[in-house]
């Protein structure tokens, strides 16, 4: 996964924890849509491994 994609996902997680879901989606959605099939698989794996990042208190 590209560093920029990982950074976007990490930022989206941070924003989600801070009750800023719309902002989180605005950051994450474009990188998810732009991902090719290989990066998409890596994104899915990252999301499975980091689901708690979106919900834990910050």
ABEGO torsion letter per residue (X at the ends): XBAAAAAAAAAAAAAAAAGBAAAAAAAAAAAAAABBAAAAAAAAAAAAAAAAAAABBX
